[in-house]
Amino acid sequence: MTTNILVIPDVQVKKGVSMAHLHHIGQFIANKKPTHIVNIGDWADMPSLSFYDKGKMSFEGRRYNDDIEASKLAMDIMLKPLADLQAKQKRQKLKVYKPKMILTLGNHEDRINRAVENDAILEGVISIEDLEYEKDWEVIPFLEVTTIAGVDFSHYFTSGVMGRPVSSSRVLVTKKLNSCVMGHIQTMESHTQYRPNGKRVTGLFVGTAYKHHEAYLKPQGNVHWRGIHMLYNVNDGDFDHHSIPLDYLERRYG
């Protein structure tokens, strides 16, 4: 079977932001039927646990339960077209489409772990499991790497002893010597090199998959790419890459 992988970049969903585009992504999934779906992490924004603006006026009114419920609602919205398709196939006694679904936890979800580490009283009170990702996804811990058909996926890949995210797709390929796909960075870019045997090795930064603007990025910082990606004919680290902007999905399915 040919391996085709849909990659969903950072969604960073939270209370009060638009979620309509997530239904469009779900419709795309039900239409194209990729064999694998990789949610690259930072699905949940978790602003109630942010240290960036804690103590500022913008922090007022944030609640952990609101963050959790927003994440669950968003997941239900995106996966509804898939659930509807599967129910229809069952009724018609057809083979049920069941993609392999993998979620690599991001640094925003890891805010939950960091909060517990910084305040032991929260142990057993809050946890990653509150997001209930495991209902639908194989969950990969933050910064661990999962490999599909020779392509490595992680929320981000690190460089240097300090473990900072790699700075470009070219550096990603040079440092890791393998095809790698990562999120975390708002920009979308790719870099391909060729081994002596002609095999392509590609590094891909997938950008974002949200419609809202982030205040911390300021006006110029919010001008970044927003969409999803299909990796076609994935085999031994090689693939053909197609980027699909959220604006196109809105025109197609909105």
Residue pairs with C-beta under 8 A, 6 or more apart in sequence:
1 35
2 35
2 232
2 233
3 35
3 36
3 148
3 149
3 233
3 234
3 235
4 32
4 34
4 35
4 36
4 230
4 231
4 232
4 233
4 234
5 34
5 35
5 36
5 37
5 38
5 148
5 149
5 151
5 230
5 231
5 234
5 239
6 28
6 29
6 32
6 34
6 36
6 37
6 38
6 99
6 228
6 229
6 230
6 231
7 38
7 40
7 153
7 181
7 204
7 206
7 228
7 229
7 230
7 231
8 25
8 37
8 38
8 39
8 40
8 43
8 209
8 228
9 40
9 183
9 188
9 206
9 207
9 208
9 209
9 227
9 228
9 229
10 40
10 41
10 42
10 43
10 106
10 108
10 183
10 184
10 186
10 208
10 209
10 210
11 22
11 42
11 43
11 74
11 208
11 209
11 210
12 42
12 43
12 44
12 45
12 108
12 208
12 210
12 214
13 19
13 22
13 43
13 44
13 45
13 70
13 71
13 74
13 210
14 44
14 45
14 46
14 47
14 66
14 67
14 70
15 66
15 67
15 69
15 70
17 70
17 210
17 211
17 212
18 211
18 212
19 73
19 74
19 77
20 211
20 250
20 254
21 209
21 210
21 211
21 246
21 249
21 250
22 74
22 77
22 78
23 77
23 78
23 80
23 81
23 253
24 246
24 249
24 250
24 252
24 253
24 254
25 78
25 209
25 228
25 249
26 77
26 78
26 79
26 80
26 81
26 82
27 81
27 249
27 253
28 228
28 244
28 249
28 252
28 253
29 37
29 78
29 81
29 82
29 99
30 81
30 82
30 84
30 85
30 97
32 230
33 97
33 99
34 99
34 230
35 99
35 100
36 99
36 100
36 101
36 102
36 148
37 99
37 100
37 101
37 102
38 102
38 103
38 104
38 148
38 153
38 181
39 101
39 102
39 103
39 104
39 137
40 104
40 106
40 153
40 155
40 181
40 182
40 183
40 206
41 103
41 104
41 105
41 106
41 107
41 108
41 109
41 142
41 155
41 183
41 184
42 106
42 107
42 108
42 109
42 155
42 183
42 184
43 71
43 74
43 75
43 103
43 106
43 109
43 131
43 133
44 67
44 68
44 70
44 71
44 108
44 109
44 131
45 67
45 70
45 108
46 67
46 108
46 109
46 111
46 112
47 62
47 67
48 62
48 63
48 64
48 66
48 67
49 64
49 67
49 111
49 112
49 114
49 115
50 59
50 62
50 111
52 216
53 59
53 216
58 215
64 126
68 130
68 131
71 131
72 131
72 132
75 133
75 136
79 136
82 97
82 99
85 97
86 96
86 97
86 98
89 95
89 96
89 97
90 96
100 138
100 148
101 136
101 137
101 138
102 137
102 138
102 140
102 146
102 148
102 153
103 133
103 137
103 138
103 139
103 140
104 140
104 142
104 144
104 146
104 153
104 154
104 155
105 128
105 139
105 140
105 141
105 142
105 155
106 142
106 155
106 183
106 184
107 142
107 155
107 156
107 184
109 128
109 131
109 142
110 142
112 126
112 127
112 128
112 130
113 128
113 142
115 122
115 126
116 122
116 123
116 126
116 127
128 139
133 139
140 146
140 153
140 154
142 155
143 154
143 155
143 156
143 158
143 163
144 154
145 152
145 153
145 154
145 157
146 152
146 153
146 154
147 153
148 234
149 234
149 235
149 236
149 237
149 239
150 178
150 179
150 234
150 235
150 236
150 237
150 238
151 178
151 179
151 180
151 181
151 231
151 234
151 237
151 239
152 176
152 178
152 179
152 180
152 181
153 180
153 181
153 182
154 180
154 182
155 182
155 183
155 184
156 165
156 166
156 182
156 183
156 184
156 185
157 165
157 166
157 172
157 175
157 176
157 180
157 182
158 164
158 165
158 166
159 165
159 166
159 167
159 171
159 175
165 182
165 184
165 185
166 172
166 175
166 182
168 189
168 191
168 205
169 189
169 190
169 191
169 203
169 204
169 205
170 191
170 203
171 203
172 180
172 182
172 191
172 203
172 205
173 179
173 180
173 191
173 192
173 193
173 201
173 202
173 203
174 193
176 203
177 201
178 201
178 237
179 200
179 201
179 202
179 203
179 204
179 237
179 238
179 239
180 202
180 203
180 204
181 203
181 204
181 206
181 229
181 231
182 204
182 205
182 206
183 205
183 206
183 208
185 205
185 207
186 207
186 208
186 217
186 221
186 224
186 225
187 205
187 207
187 224
187 225
188 205
188 206
188 207
188 224
188 225
188 227
188 243
189 204
189 205
190 202
190 203
190 204
190 205
190 241
191 202
191 203
192 200
192 201
192 202
192 203
193 200
193 201
193 202
194 200
194 201
195 201
199 236
199 237
199 238
200 237
200 238
201 237
202 237
202 238
202 239
202 241
204 229
204 241
206 229
207 224
207 225
207 226
207 227
208 224
208 225
208 226
209 226
209 227
209 228
209 246
210 226
211 226
211 246
213 222
214 221
214 222
225 243
225 245
226 245
226 246
226 247
227 243
227 244
227 245
227 246
227 247
227 248
227 249
228 243
228 244
228 246
228 249
229 241
229 242
229 243
229 244
230 241
230 242
230 244
231 239
231 240
231 241
231 242
232 239
232 240
232 241
232 242
233 239
233 240
